[in-house]
Amino acid sequence: MTDRSYPSKPTDVYLFATCLIDQFTPQAGLDTVKLLEREGIRVHYPVQQTCCGQPAHSSGYPDEARSVALAQLNLFIEPWPVVVPSGSCGGMMRTHYPHLFADDPELHAKAMALAERIYELSEFLVHVVNFNHEDIGEACTIALHTSCHARRQMGVHETSAALLDSLDKVQVKEQARIEECCGFGGTFALLYPDISEAIATDKVASIKNTGASCVVSADCGCLLNISGRAAKQDELSGCKQPSLPGEHLASFLWRRTNGGAA
Protein backbone atom coordinates (compact mmCIF):
# COMPACT_ATOMS: atom_id res chain seq x y z
CA MET A 1 0.00 0.00 0.00
CA THR A 2 2.38 2.69 -1.20
CA ASP A 3 0.09 5.01 -3.17
CA ARG A 4 -1.75 7.38 -0.89
CA SER A 5 -2.42 11.08 -0.52
CA TYR A 6 -1.12 12.93 2.51
CA PRO A 7 -2.86 15.66 4.49
CA SER A 8 -1.38 18.99 5.48
CA LYS A 9 0.15 19.12 8.95
CA PRO A 10 -2.65 18.61 11.49
CA THR A 11 -3.09 20.31 14.84
CA ASP A 12 -3.87 17.03 16.60
CA VAL A 13 -2.80 13.40 16.26
CA TYR A 14 -3.26 10.18 18.13
CA LEU A 15 -0.26 8.14 19.21
CA PHE A 16 -0.57 4.37 19.04
CA ALA A 17 2.52 3.49 21.06
CA THR A 18 2.64 -0.34 20.53
CA CYS A 19 3.13 -3.03 23.16
CA LEU A 20 6.86 -3.47 22.61
CA ILE A 21 7.65 0.22 22.98
CA ASP A 22 5.43 0.42 26.05
CA GLN A 23 7.14 -2.54 27.71
CA PHE A 24 10.72 -2.48 26.39
CA THR A 25 11.66 0.91 24.95
CA PRO A 26 9.28 3.49 26.44
CA GLN A 27 11.80 6.24 25.71
CA ALA A 28 11.10 5.74 22.00
CA GLY A 29 7.46 6.52 22.68
CA LEU A 30 8.35 9.63 24.65
CA ASP A 31 10.73 10.76 21.92
CA THR A 32 8.00 10.25 19.33
CA VAL A 33 5.83 12.63 21.33
CA LYS A 34 8.68 15.16 21.51
CA LEU A 35 9.28 15.01 17.77
CA LEU A 36 5.61 15.67 17.07
CA GLU A 37 5.10 18.34 19.72
CA ARG A 38 8.14 20.24 18.45
CA GLU A 39 6.20 20.63 15.19
CA GLY A 40 3.33 22.28 17.05
CA ILE A 41 1.14 19.17 17.03
CA ARG A 42 -0.94 18.14 20.04
CA VAL A 43 -0.43 14.44 20.75
CA HIS A 44 -3.28 12.45 22.28
CA TYR A 45 -2.52 9.11 23.92
CA PRO A 46 -5.64 7.13 24.81
CA VAL A 47 -4.57 5.10 27.84
CA GLN A 48 -7.09 2.36 27.02
CA GLN A 49 -5.20 1.36 23.87
CA THR A 50 -4.00 -2.24 23.77
CA CYS A 51 -2.14 -4.54 21.40
CA CYS A 52 -2.90 -4.03 17.71
CA GLY A 53 -3.89 -7.71 17.46
CA GLN A 54 -1.06 -8.84 15.22
CA PRO A 55 0.13 -11.74 17.45
CA ALA A 56 -3.36 -13.26 17.45
CA HIS A 57 -3.84 -12.62 13.74
CA SER A 58 -0.47 -14.08 12.77
CA SER A 59 -1.02 -17.12 14.98
CA GLY A 60 -4.34 -18.04 13.40
CA TYR A 61 -6.80 -16.65 15.95
CA PRO A 62 -9.06 -14.36 13.89
CA ASP A 63 -11.78 -14.02 16.52
CA GLU A 64 -9.30 -12.83 19.12
CA ALA A 65 -7.71 -10.49 16.58
CA ARG A 66 -11.13 -9.06 15.72
CA SER A 67 -11.86 -8.44 19.39
CA VAL A 68 -8.63 -6.50 19.86
CA ALA A 69 -9.09 -4.60 16.60
CA LEU A 70 -12.66 -3.67 17.54
CA ALA A 71 -11.40 -2.08 20.74
CA GLN A 72 -9.13 0.18 18.69
CA LEU A 73 -11.94 1.06 16.26
CA ASN A 74 -14.01 2.25 19.19
CA LEU A 75 -11.13 4.14 20.79
CA PHE A 76 -9.58 6.23 18.02
CA ILE A 77 -12.81 7.97 17.12
CA GLU A 78 -11.69 11.54 16.38
CA PRO A 79 -10.76 12.17 12.72
CA TRP A 80 -7.09 12.72 13.55
CA PRO A 81 -4.12 10.89 12.05
CA VAL A 82 -2.90 7.95 14.12
CA VAL A 83 0.90 7.94 14.26
CA VAL A 84 2.47 4.53 14.89
CA PRO A 85 6.22 4.22 15.62
CA SER A 86 6.26 0.74 14.10
CA GLY A 87 5.71 -0.41 10.53
CA SER A 88 4.70 -3.80 11.87
CA CYS A 89 1.80 -2.56 14.00
CA GLY A 90 0.95 0.10 11.46
CA GLY A 91 0.80 -2.55 8.77
CA MET A 92 -1.56 -4.64 10.86
CA MET A 93 -3.94 -1.75 11.44
CA ARG A 94 -3.82 -0.35 7.93
CA THR A 95 -3.76 -3.58 5.92
CA HIS A 96 -5.49 -6.25 7.98
CA TYR A 97 -8.16 -4.45 10.01
CA PRO A 98 -10.45 -4.01 6.98
CA HIS A 99 -10.12 -7.72 6.14
CA LEU A 100 -10.99 -8.74 9.70
CA PHE A 101 -14.39 -7.07 9.34
CA ALA A 102 -15.10 -7.89 5.70
CA ASP A 103 -18.35 -9.68 6.64
CA ASP A 104 -19.77 -6.72 8.59
CA PRO A 105 -20.47 -3.67 6.39
CA GLU A 106 -20.69 -1.21 9.28
CA LEU A 107 -17.50 -2.35 11.01
CA HIS A 108 -15.72 -2.75 7.69
CA ALA A 109 -16.46 0.90 6.91
CA LYS A 110 -15.10 1.92 10.32
CA ALA A 111 -12.00 -0.20 9.78
CA MET A 112 -11.42 1.34 6.36
CA ALA A 113 -11.79 4.84 7.79
CA LEU A 114 -9.28 4.08 10.55
CA ALA A 115 -6.88 2.42 8.12
CA GLU A 116 -6.74 5.60 6.05
CA ARG A 117 -5.66 7.52 9.15
CA ILE A 118 -2.80 5.17 10.08
CA TYR A 119 0.68 6.58 9.48
CA GLU A 120 4.00 4.96 10.31
CA LEU A 121 6.21 7.49 12.11
CA SER A 122 8.86 8.02 9.43
CA GLU A 123 6.16 8.28 6.76
CA PHE A 124 4.39 10.95 8.79
CA LEU A 125 7.56 12.93 9.49
CA VAL A 126 8.57 12.97 5.82
CA HIS A 127 5.28 13.40 3.98
CA VAL A 128 3.15 15.32 6.47
CA VAL A 129 5.51 17.21 8.77
CA ASN A 130 8.32 17.78 6.24
CA PHE A 131 10.95 17.05 8.89
CA ASN A 132 13.90 19.41 8.52
CA HIS A 133 16.18 19.98 11.51
CA GLU A 134 19.87 20.63 11.97
CA ASP A 135 22.03 17.66 12.92
CA ILE A 136 23.92 18.79 16.02
CA GLY A 137 25.36 15.40 16.99
CA GLU A 138 28.85 14.05 16.51
CA ALA A 139 29.81 12.39 13.24
CA CYS A 140 28.85 8.71 13.26
CA THR A 141 28.37 5.70 11.01
CA ILE A 142 25.22 3.63 11.36
CA ALA A 143 23.25 0.89 9.64
CA LEU A 144 19.51 1.08 9.01
CA HIS A 145 17.22 -1.91 9.36
CA THR A 146 13.67 -1.62 8.05
CA SER A 147 11.09 -4.16 9.20
CA CYS A 148 9.48 -6.52 6.70
CA HIS A 149 6.04 -5.02 7.30
CA ALA A 150 7.25 -1.44 6.89
CA ARG A 151 8.92 -2.44 3.64
CA ARG A 152 6.35 -4.80 2.14
CA GLN A 153 2.99 -3.91 3.69
CA MET A 154 3.28 -0.16 4.16
CA GLY A 155 5.94 0.56 1.55
CA VAL A 156 7.65 3.14 3.75
CA HIS A 157 11.22 1.83 3.81
CA GLU A 158 12.42 4.86 1.87
CA THR A 159 11.15 7.36 4.43
CA SER A 160 13.35 6.08 7.27
CA ALA A 161 16.32 6.31 4.92
CA ALA A 162 15.32 9.83 3.88
CA LEU A 163 15.20 11.01 7.48
CA LEU A 164 18.67 9.64 8.18
CA ASP A 165 20.01 11.09 4.94
CA SER A 166 18.82 14.51 6.09
CA LEU A 167 21.30 14.40 9.00
CA ASP A 168 24.56 15.91 7.76
CA LYS A 169 26.88 14.13 10.18
CA VAL A 170 25.36 10.67 9.89
CA GLN A 171 26.77 8.21 7.38
CA VAL A 172 24.44 5.31 6.64
CA LYS A 173 26.19 2.10 5.61
CA GLU A 174 24.04 -0.19 3.48
CA GLN A 175 24.23 -3.81 4.52
CA ALA A 176 24.17 -6.74 2.14
CA ARG A 177 20.69 -8.25 1.71
CA ILE A 178 19.19 -5.25 3.42
CA GLU A 179 15.67 -6.36 2.52
CA GLU A 180 15.89 -9.62 4.50
CA CYS A 181 14.08 -10.31 7.78
CA CYS A 182 15.79 -10.00 11.16
CA GLY A 183 14.15 -13.19 12.39
CA PHE A 184 11.80 -11.64 14.93
CA GLY A 185 8.44 -11.92 13.21
CA GLY A 186 6.47 -11.47 16.43
CA THR A 187 5.42 -14.92 17.64
CA PHE A 188 7.70 -16.52 15.02
CA ALA A 189 10.68 -15.96 17.32
CA LEU A 190 8.84 -17.82 20.09
CA LEU A 191 7.53 -20.67 17.96
CA TYR A 192 10.72 -21.24 15.98
CA PRO A 193 13.57 -19.99 18.19
CA ASP A 194 16.31 -21.92 16.39
CA ILE A 195 15.34 -20.55 12.99
CA SER A 196 14.90 -17.06 14.42
CA GLU A 197 18.35 -17.23 15.99
CA ALA A 198 19.94 -18.34 12.72
CA ILE A 199 18.30 -15.49 10.81
CA ALA A 200 19.30 -12.97 13.47
CA THR A 201 22.88 -14.26 13.42
CA ASP A 202 23.07 -13.64 9.68
CA LYS A 203 21.56 -10.18 10.10
CA VAL A 204 24.01 -9.23 12.85
CA ALA A 205 26.94 -10.38 10.72
CA SER A 206 25.63 -8.42 7.74
CA ILE A 207 25.36 -5.23 9.78
CA LYS A 208 28.72 -5.65 11.50
CA ASN A 209 30.39 -6.15 8.13
CA THR A 210 29.45 -2.58 7.22
CA GLY A 211 31.58 -1.19 10.03
CA ALA A 212 28.59 0.66 11.48
CA SER A 213 28.78 1.61 15.15
CA CYS A 214 25.09 0.94 15.78
CA VAL A 215 21.86 -0.13 14.12
CA VAL A 216 18.82 2.13 13.85
CA SER A 217 15.31 0.87 13.16
CA ALA A 218 11.77 2.22 13.38
CA ASP A 219 10.57 -1.13 14.78
CA CYS A 220 11.27 -2.12 18.37
CA GLY A 221 10.81 -5.85 17.69
CA CYS A 222 13.57 -5.86 15.11
CA LEU A 223 15.88 -3.97 17.46
CA LEU A 224 15.21 -6.43 20.27
CA ASN A 225 16.08 -9.38 18.05
CA ILE A 226 19.14 -7.87 16.39
CA SER A 227 20.69 -6.23 19.44
CA GLY A 228 19.67 -9.17 21.61
CA ARG A 229 21.49 -11.61 19.36
CA ALA A 230 24.54 -9.34 19.24
CA ALA A 231 24.49 -9.07 23.04
CA LYS A 232 24.41 -12.86 23.36
CA GLN A 233 27.41 -13.11 21.05
CA ASP A 234 29.19 -10.50 23.18
CA GLU A 235 28.45 -12.50 26.32
CA LEU A 236 29.78 -15.72 24.83
CA SER A 237 32.93 -14.01 23.57
CA GLY A 238 33.59 -12.12 26.79
CA CYS A 239 33.10 -8.71 25.17
CA LYS A 240 32.38 -6.14 27.88
CA GLN A 241 30.99 -3.40 25.63
CA PRO A 242 28.00 -3.85 23.28
CA SER A 243 29.35 -4.59 19.83
CA LEU A 244 26.12 -3.59 18.09
CA PRO A 245 23.89 -1.28 20.13
CA GLY A 246 20.48 -0.49 18.69
CA GLU A 247 18.35 2.63 18.85
CA HIS A 248 14.83 3.37 17.74
CA LEU A 249 14.57 5.89 14.93
CA ALA A 250 12.50 8.27 17.08
CA SER A 251 15.14 8.40 19.80
CA PHE A 252 17.97 8.70 17.29
CA LEU A 253 16.30 11.61 15.51
CA TRP A 254 15.46 13.43 18.72
CA ARG A 255 18.96 13.00 20.13
CA ARG A 256 20.62 14.16 16.92
CA THR A 257 18.44 17.23 16.48
CA ASN A 258 17.93 18.26 20.09
CA GLY A 259 21.43 17.79 21.47
CA GLY A 260 20.36 14.90 23.65
CA ALA A 261 18.28 17.23 25.82
CA ALA A 262 15.21 15.82 27.52
Secondary structure, 3 states (H helix, E strand, C coil): CCCCCCCCCCCEEEECCCHHHHHCCHHHHHHHHHHHHHCCCEEECCCCCCCCCHHHHHCCCHHHHHHHHHHHHCCCCCCCCEEECCHHHHHHHHHHHHHHCCCCHHHHHHHHHHHCCEEEHHHHHHHHHCCCCCCCCCCEEEEEECCHHHHHCCCCHHHHHHHHHCCCCEEEECCCCCCCCCCCCCCHHHHCHHHHHHHHHHHHHHHHCCCCCEEEECCHHHHHHHHHHHHHHHHHHCCCCCCCCEEEHHHHHHHHHHCCCC
